[in-house]
Amino acid sequence: MDKRFAKLLLKYAENTTESGRKNVEQQLWRRFGAHKAVFVMDMSGFSRLTQKYGIVHYLSMVHRMQLVTQPIIEQHDGQVVKFEADNCFAAFENPHNAVRAAVALNIAFSSMNIFTPDELDIRVSIGIDDGDVLMIGGPDYFGNPVNGASKLGEDIAAPGEILITNHAFQQIPTETGIKGKPVNFLISGIELNALSILY
């Protein structure tokens, strides 16, 4: 973790007044805050494939996923924040670029899967949100958009599906022609309104 970020977090915890904590929080947002489209991609079938073929088999798939994912995200003006297990966390300047990258990745994996046996096919689910995040060294990022994109990409989206929050979808200019089918979910008592991208 970034040393400056960690130092401010400690300062926040040591503050005994609400105004003091608020001041530290403002410092954190000034120094590390950014507005980003957050992209979270999850490979499908980890437990099943690992149980059936072993961890080496699955790690080889994770490695191929990373080799394909990084350049496609960068081609769409995105930044890979981190690869974690079978997930990719990325940030884009806007949701339009995030959706374009998501569609390109699904097309790339589908094309690759034509040439591999079923047990080596890579299928992914993707979640996208938009808003203010704390971007810190490590690298890592935190904030409500990270939580929203993670819920959509890791917990809800089916293989090959791209889910985007209503808020993020509204940031995409209508002239792009990107369309989505509204879907609603209830998770931990919280209603999550999103769209499934049509492509």
N, C-alpha and C positions, 0 to 999 in steps of 0.2 A: 504494500500500500504506500502511496505517496506520503513522504514524511511530513510535508506541510499539512496535508489533509488529516493525517493521524493526530498531529499536534493540535489542530483546531477541534477535532472531535473530543480530545481529552479536555481541552479548555472548556468546551460545551458542558461536559459531564461534571466538571469541577465547579461550574457556576451555580450559585445558590439562589439566584433571582431569575424570574422569568424574563425581565428586560435584558439581563446579562446573557442569557441563552439565546434570546432573539438576536442580539447584536452579533454573537458568534455565528449563528445560522446565516445571517445576512452576509457576513464575511465569506462563509463557505460558498454561498451562491454567487457572490461577485467574482470569486477567484476560480471556481470550478464549474459554474453553471453554464449550460448551453441548451439551445432549442434544437432538438433532433427528431428525426423519424427513427424509431427503434424497430429493429428487425431481429426476430428470434426464430431460428430454424432447428428442428429436431429430426433426427433420423428415426424412422419407424421400425419397430420390431426388435429392439435391443435385447430384451429378456428372452424372447423366443429363440432368436438366432444364436445368442450366446449359449443358451442351454442345449440347443441341438448340435451346434458345430464347434463350440469352444470360443474362448476369448480371442485367440489369435486370428481366427476367421473374421470376427467382428472388427477387431482393431485394423485389419487390412482394409475393411470397408470404410472405416472412419478416416483412415489416411487418404484414400481415394476421394472421399467426400471433400476433405480439406483442400486437396490439390485442385479440384474443380471449382470450389466455392470462392476461394480468395480472389482469383483474377476476375471472375464474373462480378463480384461485388465492387471491386475497384473500377471495372469498366463502366459501372453505373454511378460513379462518383461517390461510392460508399467506402466505409472504413471497417475492417474487421476489428472489433473491440477485443474479442477473445474466442478461442475454440475451447470448449469445456466438455470433456467426454464426447458424446455424439451430438453436441449442440454447437451452433454458431451464433454468436451475438454480434450484431453489426449496427452501425449508425449511418444515417444518410441525412443530407441537408433538407430533403423533403420526402413526403410519402410517395410521390409519383416515381421518383428514382428507386425507392425501396420496392414498389410493386413491380416495376420493370425488371429489376434484378431477380425478384422472386419467380416471375414467369420464365425468365431466361434460365434460371437454375432448374426448374421443373422440366423444361424442354431438354436441357443438357442431360439430366439424369435419365429421362425417358429414352433418349437417343442411345446413351451408353448401355442401358438395360437390354437393348435389342441384341447386343453382342456378348452378354454374360449369362451364365446359367441363373435360374431363378434365385438360388441361395446366395448369389453375389449381387443381386439387383439392389440399387439404392433408391429408396423412396423417402421423401421428406415432407414434413408439415411445417407451415410457416405462419407466424403471427406478426402483425405490424401495428404499432401505435405511434403517437406523435405528441411531443410536449417537452417540458423542461426536465433536464436530467443533470446530475452531477457527474462530469467526466473526470476521472482521476487516473493518475499513473498506476501502472500495475500490469496491463491496463484493465480498467473496469468502469462501469457506469451504474448509477442508481437513480431511482425515481419511479413515480407512478407509471410512466409509459413503459418502463422496463418490466414492471409487474404485469401490465396489461398485455404486452406482446408475448411475454412468457406464458401466461395463462392460455392465450389463443394458440400459440405455436406448439407448446409442449403438452398441454392438457386436453385441448378441444379439437383442433384441426385434424382431419383425416389425412392419410397419406395422399400427397399430391394436391392438397388443399391449401389455399392462401386465405387467411382470415385477417381482416383489418377492422379496427374500431371505426364507428361512425364518425368520430371526431377527426381521425386521420384521413378517412375517405373524403370528407368535406374539403380537405386542403388540396385535393387533386383537381386541376382545372377540367371543366366538363369537355372542353374541346379535345382532350387526349383520347376520348372514346372509351376509357376504362369503365367497365360496368361491374356491378356486384349484386348478389342476391342477399337481401336482408336475412339475418339469422339472429336469434336471441337466446341467451343462456342464463341460467340461474346457478351461480357458484357461491357456496358458503353464504347464501342468503342475499347475495348481491347480483342484481341484474346487469348483464353485460350485453350491450347492443353492438352488433358488428355486421360485416358483410363478407360473403364468400366471393372472391374475385372470379369472374367468368373469363376464361381464356381458351 
